[in-house]
Amino acid sequence: MGQESVIYWPTHFGPDFPQNASWDHARNILQRYFQNITSFSAISSFVRFNIQDPSQFITLYKETDPLESSLYLSSVLITIHYLMSEITKNYSQVDRAWSILPAVYAWHYAIHDYLLNGSFHPRLLVGSILISIWGSRLTYNFARKGGYYFTGHDYRFPYLREKLGAVGMALLNLVFIAPFQNLLLLFMVTPLYITHSLFSKASIRATSLSCLDWTTVALHLFFLFIEAVADEQQYVFQTEKYALLSHLKKDQLKGDYKLGFLWHSGLFQYSRHPNFFAEQAMWWVIYLFSVAAVQEASGMSDSSTYFNWTMAAPFVLTALFQGSTALTEKISGDKYPAYADYCKSVNKFLPWFPRRTHYLKNAPKKEQ
């Protein structure tokens, strides 16, 4: 397959494919957003309109495409997170919003649809609930590790700042940390937007979930369970390790506590990052909501219905995890001598049985 075929295949669909699920629709929304966000007259007109007649805000909200309005909100958040991180030199501002913003965007699509139609679309309602459950659990896990303390931060950022220097870190924040991550959080939820864009003005709306919708719900809850178990196992291990180190010397520790990281128990003996694996899988599963919407709108179920522009979000998220996990493992490898053997024994993401040679070499010795 040549380069032109590779580009043509995911961007051109049959005549029955819904236009709002095409790449052209997304490009038009983005073009309108960039024109308005870079136009001083458009911004000043919006401000004057809302100051002069605040009661018309709901009308304006209903008349504005919800993807476009969510892009405006994201622009405000990018500015706030960038300024806060540069002022405090704490670059984890977006991390604190990571588990919250997807639920905000999901309910934004669901409520906007409700205001237009007087009822919730079942797919939007269920999708918003699932993302809210995901976000609530992740927020709790982040909070108990001190993530919301003023001084709380991702341990990788000080490492990067040391390597890049102050100027390099400021540039990374300007290009990647603040804008890229905020926009990714928005686009991760766009599979729900497909349902909104296809059915908010439809004369006939579904009153129940399809088989694919129910499959999506089941898969999402399954991967949510895996992530919750992995996070709990990691939290308990780290808590116990530091409790032991407060009373014992490192050479007095045994098993994984002596190694310094979790390896020979729980999900971490089958995957080095089972929580990261589940996180990526959940957002690929959320993408299936857009597939269900396309199939419902088109009446088709062939291969073309499984590809629409919102696939870019889980794809980019997966690429982000590849890069961020490589940095995580570089730091762990420098800190723990046995981590290299762990990498040789256990898959990075996909859970599978460990390779025995390195596993047995570093396995805890049984008490005589």
N, C-alpha and C positions, 0 to 999 in steps of 0.2 A: 504494500500500500504506500503510494507516494505521499509527499508532504501535503500537496493540495487535497488529496483524498482524506487525509487525517483531519485537516481543517474543515473540509466540507461536511464530513459525516456528522459531527455533533452540532453543527450550526444550521443545517438545512433539513427541513422535515417535510412530510407529505402535506397535501392541501387540507386534510382534516385535523392537523395538529393545531391546538389552540394557540393563537398569536400571543396571548399574554404570558405563555410559558416559553416563548422563544427568546433568543438572545437579542433580537431587535427591540423587543419591549423593554428589556433591562437597560439597553443602551439609550433608549429615548428618555427613560426616567432619569438616568445619570446625567444626560446632557442638559435636561431641564434644571436639575439640581445645581450643576456647576454654573449654569448661566445665572441663576438667581443668587447663589452664594457668593459669586464674584461681582455682583452688580450692587453698587452702593444705592442706587435709586430703588431697586427692588427691596433691599433691606430696610431702608428708611421709610418706604411706603408701607411695609408690613408693620413696623413699629408705630407709625402714626395712626394707622387703621385701628390697631388694638388699643391704643391710648384713647382715641376719640370715641370708640364704641366697643368696649370690652365684651358686651353681650353678644357680639357677632363672632366671637372667637370659636364657639361651637360650630357655627355655620361654616366658617372658614376651615375648621378641622375636618368636617364632613366632606367638604368639597375638594380637599387636597388629597392626592393619592397617598395612602399610608406609608408606602415605601419612601416617597419623597419627604414626607414630614419626619420620618424616623432618621433620614439622612441629616436633616437640619438639627435634630436633637443630638445626633452623634457628633456633628461639627462643634456644638457647644461643649460637649463632654471632652472632646479631643483638646480643645483650648484649655479647659479647666485642669485636666489631668497633666497636660504639658507644663502649664505654669506652676502647678503645685509641686510637681516632681523637680523642676528646676530650682524653685525657691527652697524646698526642704532637702534637696539632693537625695530624696528617697524615691526611687524609680518604680515602686510597686503600687502606684496609684491605680492603674488599670486592673491590677490583680484584685484589689478590693471590690471592684465592680464586676469582676468576671462571672461570678455566680448569680448576680442580681440582674444585670442588663438583659440577658436573653429572655427572662420571664417578663420584663417590662415590655420588650418588643413584641413578644407573643400575645400578651394581653392587649397591646395597642392594636394589633391586627384584629383580634377577636371583638374588641369593643367597638372599633370603627365599623366593622361589619354589622354589629348589633344595632348601632345608631342608624345605619342605612336601611336595615330590613326589619328591625323590631324583634329579632330572634337570633340566638346564637347558632352558627353553623356547627354541627356536632364535631366535625374534624378540627375546627379552630378551637373549640372549647376543650376537647380532650387533649389536643396538642399543647395548649397553654397550661393545662393542669399537670401534664407530664413534665414539662420544662420547669414548672414551679416546684415540683417535688425534687427534681434534680438539683435546682438552684438552692432550695432550702437545706438539703443535706450537705451540699458542698460549702454553703455559707457556714453551717455549724462546724464542719471539719476545719475550715480556714480559721474560724474564730477561736476554737479551742487550742490552736497552735500559736495564737498570738498575732494573727495576721492583721487584725484591726487596731492593734496598739499603734500609737503614733510612730514609734521606732521600729515597728514590725516591717520586714522587707524580705524579698526573695534573696536567698543567700548567693544566688548566681550573679546578681547585679554588682555587689562589691568586687567580685572576681573580675567581671567584665570591665569595671571602671579602672581597676588596677592595670589590666592589660591594654585598654584603649586610651587611658588618660582622660582628663576632664573634658577636653575638646571633642575627642572621639565619642565619649559617652553622651555628650550633649547632642551631637549629630545623630547618634543612634536613636536617642529619644525623639528628636525632631522628625526622623524619617520612619522609624519602626515602632518603638514602644508605645507612644501615645496615639498616633493616627492609625497605624496598621492594625493594632490589636482592637481598638475601638470599632473600626469598620468590620473587622472579622466577627466580632460579637453580634453586630447587626445582621450580617449576611448569613450567619449560622442559622438564623430563624426564618430566613426568606422562603424555605419550603412551605411554611404556613401562609405566607403572602400569596403564593400561587393559588391556594383555595380562595382567598379573599378576592383576588383579581379576576378569577374565573366565574365566581358565583354571587358576588355582592349585588350585581345588577341582573341576575338571571331570573327568568319568570318561574322556573321550577328549581327548588333547592332540596337537597337530600335531607331526610329526617333521621337517618341512621348511618352507622359506619359500614364501610364495605369490608370484605374479607381481608383485603390488603391492609386496611386501617387497623383491624383487630390484630393482624400479624405484627404490625408495627408497634402497637401497644405492648404486646407480649414480649417482643424482642427488646424493647426499650427497658422494660421493667427487669428483664433478665440481666442485661448489662449493668443496669443501675445497682442491682444486688451484688454483682461481682465487684464493682467499684467500691461499694460501701464496705464489703468484707475486707478488701485489700487495704483500704484506708484505715480501717479499724485495726487490722493486724500490724500495719506499719506504726500507727500511733502507740499501740500498747508496747511494741518492741522498743521504740525510741524512748518512751517514758520509763520503762523498766531499766534500759541500758544506762540512762543518766542517773537514775536512782541508785543503781549498783556502783557507778563510778564515784558517787558522792561518799561511799563508804569503803570501797575497795580500790586497789591499784589495777591498772589495765591488765597486767600479767596474771592477776588472780581471777580474772573472768574466764568463763568457759563457753564453748560452742560459738554460736553466732554473736553472742555478746562480746567475745574476745576478737572475733573477726571485725566487728564494728558495724555490720549491716545484716539485714535479714536475708537468709538463704535457704536453710534446711527445714523450714516449716511453713505451713500455710500456702497461699497461692504463689508466694515468691520463690518457691522451689520449682515452679513450672514456667514462670515468666518473671523477668527482671522488673517489669513495670506493669503488673496486671491492672492497676488502676488507670494507667495511661491507655492501655489497650481498650478497656471498657469505655473510657471517655470518648475516644475516637469512634468506636463502634456505635455508641449512642447517637452521635450526630449523623453518622451515615444512615442510621435507622430513621431519624427524624426526616431525612431527605425523602424517605419512602412516602411521606404524607403528600409531597408534591407529585409523586408518581401516581398515587391514588386519585389526586385531583385531576390530573391530565387524562387518566383513563376514564374517569367519570364524565368529564366534559366532552371528550372525543368519542366515547363509545368504543374505543379501540383498546387492545391489550398487547399489541405486538411490541417488538424490541424498541421501536422509536419512542414509545411512551416512557421508557425508563431513563431518558436523557433530556434534561432541560437546564436552563442557565443556573439554577440554584445548586447544581452539583459542584460548582466552583468552590462553595463554602466548605463542605467537608473535605474536599481535595486539598485546599489550602491549609485547613486545620491539621490534616495528616502530615503535610510537609512541614508545618511549624513544629509539630511534635518530634519529627525526625531531627530537626536542628537543635531544639531545646534539650532533648534527651541526650544527644551527643555531648552537649556541654555539661549536663548533669553527670554523665558517666565519666567525663574527663576529670571533673573535680573529685568524684568518688574514687577513681583509679589512682589519683595522686595521693589521696588520703588513706586508702586501705590497700595494703599490699596484695591481699587475696582477691581483690575485686576483678583482676584480670582473669583468674581462673573461673570466677563466677560467670563472666561474660562468655567464656569458652564452653561452659557447661549448660547455660540456660538461655533460651531465646529472649530477645529484647522485649518483644510485645506479645506475639501470639503464644498462648499457653501450650506447652508440650512437655513431654517427659525429658528430664535432664540427661545430658550425656554423662555416663557413669564415672569415667576416669577422673575427671576433675572434681566431680561431686563427692566421690568416696575419699579422695585425697584430703579434702577439707571438711569432711563430715565430723560432727562432734563424736569424740571417743566415749564409749560406754564405760560406766564406772565398774571397777573390778569388785 
